[in-house]
Amino acid sequence: MMIPVDPPETTSEKNVRMKGLLKLFIGAAGVAAGIVVMMYVAETYMMVLGHGWVAMLGVAGAYGLTGLMQLITGMPFSQMARRWDQIPSVQKFFLGLLIFAAAMGVLAWVIVTFFVNPY
């Protein structure tokens, strides 16, 4: 089953891209503000912060990533979800597996690069 191709960029697509850019900036600002607050609290009160801070950063990051997807594709998130639902199950399985493997690769790279002491 072929997914229909949309016509080139229209005015509404520009609007979606601008909304996506705004979401991306809001998400990035939320992550940055959360990191600054975490560092301030850790330095000022000499305490280790719990998992709630990580969840807050994750929510802000996920919001920013939805904006990035809208910015790249030029379509609303709901339309992307509809298109994902139209993909055949086997194809959806392998695409999901590919996305998961890419995410694990990025996570491994971040852990090795920033958290493993080479000395």
TORLOTOR-350437 format. One record per atom (N, C-alpha, C, CB): residue in one letter; x, y, z. Coordinates in pm, whole numbers, plus 50000, padded with zeros to 5 digits. Glycine has a CB too. Layout:
BEGIN
AXYZ;...
% end
This chain:
BEGIN
M500844988350000;M500005000050000;M500895012450000;M499045000050122;M500685020849905;M501515032849892;M500895044349972;M501675036749744;I501745051950036;I501295063550110;I501275075350014;I502215066450234;P500165082550006;P500085093749910;P501095104649943;P498675099549908;V501635110749840;V502615121449857;V501875134749857;V503695121149745;D502215143349953;D501575156349962;D502205165949861;D501695162050105;P501455176049818;P502035186149729;P503135193949801;P500945195749677;P503945201449726;P505015209149790;P504475218949894;P505815216849686;E505395225049964;E505095233550079;E503995243750052;E506345240650122;T503015243950140;T501905253350131;T501955262750251;T500545245950124;T501035272250255;T501005281750366;T500755274650498;T499925292450343;S499855264750500;S499585257750625;S500795249650668;S498365248550610;E501565244650572;E502765237050607;E503795246250672;E503365230250482;K503905258450624;K504805268150686;K504355271050829;K504865281250604;N503035271950848;N502495274350981;N502835262651074;N500975276450975;V502715250351023;V503045238651103;V504525238651137;V502665225651029;R505355242251040;R506805242751065;R507145253251170;R507555245650934;M506475264651167;M506735274951267;M506295270251407;M506005288051230;K505145263451412;K504705257951541;K505685247351590;K503285251851528;G506215239351498;G507215229351535;G508485235851587;G507535220551416;L508915246651522;L510095253851568;L509875259651707;L510465264951469;L508685265051730;L508355270351862;L508385259351968;L506965277051860;K507795247651936;K507835236452031;K509265232052058;K507015224651977;L510085231851954;L511485227951971;L512195237552065;L512195227451835;F512005250552046;F512635260452133;F512125259552277;F512405274452079;I510825257452294;I510275256152429;I510845243752498;I508725255352423;G510905232652425;G511465220452483;G512935222052519;G511305208852387;A513705228252430;A515135230352458;A515325239752576;A515845236052334;A514495250252584;A514585259452697;A514215252452827;A513675271752674;G513215243652822;G512845236052941;G513945226852988;G511595228052914;V514605220252893;V515715211452930;V516875219552987;V516195203252807;A517205230752921;A518305239052969;A518005244853107;A518565250452870;A516785249653127;A516415255153258;A516455244253365;A515025261553253;G515995232353331;G516045221253426;G517465217453464;G515345209253368;I518365217553367;I519765214253397;I520395224953486;I520575212753267;V520095237653456;V520635248553539;V520125247453682;V520265262353478;V518835244953698;V518255243653832;V518845231453904;V516715242453825;M519005220353831;M519605208453892;M521025211353940;M519615196753794;M521805218153858;M523185221153896;M523225230854014;M523955227153777;Y522325240554016;Y522275250154127;Y521915243054258;Y521255261254098;V520895234654253;V520465227654375;V521555218154422;V519155219954350;A522195211154329;A523235201754368;A524435208854429;A523675193554248;E524805220354374;E525965227654427;E525635235154556;E526475237554322;T524455241254562;T524105249454677;T523815240954800;T522905258054645;Y523035230454783;Y522605222554898;Y523375209554912;Y521145219654887;M524365207254827;M525215195354832;M524395182554845;M526185196354948;M523415181154757;M522565169354764;M522435163154626;M521185172954820;V522215150254625;V522005142954500;V520505143254471;V522545128254509;L520155146654349;L518755147954314;L518185134554270;L518565158454204;G516905132554293;G516255119954261;G515845118954115;G515055118154347;H515045108854086;H514635105953949;H513565115353897;H514135091853941;G512925122853982;G511895132153938;G512445142953845;G511255138754058;W513675147053869;W514305157053783;W514535151453643;W515615161753843;V514925138853636;V515145132653506;V513835131653430;V515775118553522;A512755128653499;A511445127953434;A511025141653382;A510385122453532;M511295152153459;M510965165653412;M511745169253287;M511225175953522;L513015165953286;L513835168653168;L513355160253049;L515315165853197;G512925148053076;G512435139352970;G511155144752907;G512195125453023;V510255150152987;V509015155752934;V509315167852846;V508055159753049;A510195176552893;A510565188352813;A511275184052685;A511465197852895;G512125174152696;G512825169152578;G511895162652477;G513885159252618;A510925154952526;A509965148552436;A509105159052365;A509065138752515;Y508725169452437;Y507965180352374;Y508775186952264;Y507545190852480;G510055189152291;G510925194952190;G511115185752070;G512275198052251;L511175172652093;L511345163251982;L510095162651894;L511665149352035;T508915164151953;T507705164651870;T507745177051780;T506435164651957;G508255187951834;G508425200051753;G509435197951642;G508845211651840;L510515190751671;L511515187751569;L510925179351457;L512715180551630;M510085169751493;M509435161351391;M508495169751305;M508655149851457;Q507765178951365;Q506885187751287;Q507695197051198;Q505985195851381;L508815201751249;L509665210651171;L510245203451049;L510785216251258;I510675191251067;I511295183750957;I510255179350854;I512035171451012;T509145173850900;T508165168150806;T507195178450751;T507395157250873;G506905188950826;G505945198950781;G504505194550794;G506215202450639;M504265184450877;M502885180050900;M502625178851050;M502605166650828;P501375180951092;P501055179851235;P501295165751286;P499585183951260;F501505164851417;F501805152051480;F500665142151460;F502085153851628;S499415146951463;S498265137951445;S498255131851305;S496955145551470;Q498655139651206;Q498725134251069;Q499855123951057;Q498935145850967;M500965126351126;M502035116351126;M501555103351190;M503275121651200;A500765104451296;A500245092551362;A499305084851269;A499505096451492;R498465092151195;R497575085451100;R498365078250992;R496625095551036;R499405084550943;R500225078050840;R500945065950895;R501245087950783;W501405066651019;W502065055151081;W501075043651093;W502645058951221;D499835046651126;D498815036151139;D498475029751005;D497565041951202;Q498715036650894;Q498405031150762;Q499495021750711;Q498205042450663;I500665021850771;I501755013250727;I501414998750763;I503115017550792;P501694989050673;P501454974950704;P502254970450827;P501824966250583;S501734960350896;S502294956151025;S503754951851016;S501474944851081;V504104944150915;V505484939350904;V506434951050882;V505614929150788;Q506044960250796;Q506864971950769;Q506974980650895;Q506284980150652;K505874981850967;K505864989651091;K506804983351195;K504434990751147;F506814969951200;F507674962851294;F509144965851265;F507414947751287;F509554964751139;F510944966851105;F511354981551117;F511214961950964;L510454990751085;L510755004951105;L510885008151255;L509655013651042;G510015002451335;G510095004351480;G511374998451536;G508904998051549;L511764986851486;L513014980651528;L514214989251490;L513144966651467;L514174995051370;L515255003851325;L515335016451411;L515045007651177;I514185022251443;I514165034251527;I514685031051667;I512735039951536;F514295019451721;F514765015251853;F516275013051852;F514055002451897;A516785006451749;A518235003951740;A519005017051729;A518544994751620;A518485026451652;A519145039551639;A519155046851773;A518435048151533;A518045046251846;A517985052751977;A518965046352075;A516545052052034;M519085033152073;M520035026352161;M521475029752122;M519815011152156;G521735031351992;G523065035251948;G523425049151995;G523155034651797;V522485058451985;V522725072152034;V522935072052184;V521545081451996;L522135064452256;L522275063452402;L523635057652440;L521145054852461;A524065047152370;A525375041252398;A526495051152369;A525575028452314;W526365058752260;W527375068752226;W527465079352335;W527065075252091;V526315084052384;V526305094352489;V526935088952617;V524865099052517;I526605076652654;I527165070852776;I528675069352764;I526515057152805;V529145064052653;V530575062052634;V531305075452626;V530845053852508;T530735084952556;T531395097752538;T531465106052665;T530705105552432;F530385106452740;F530325115752853;F530465109452991;F529055123052849;F530245096553004;F530225090653138;F531285080153162;F528905084753164;V531985075753062;V533025065753082;V534355073053092;V533045055152967;N535065070853200;N536345077453222;N537415070053145;N536685078253372;P538095076653049;P539085069452969;P540405066953041;P539355077052844;Y540585072153160;Y541855070653230;Y541835059353325;Y542205083153303;
% end
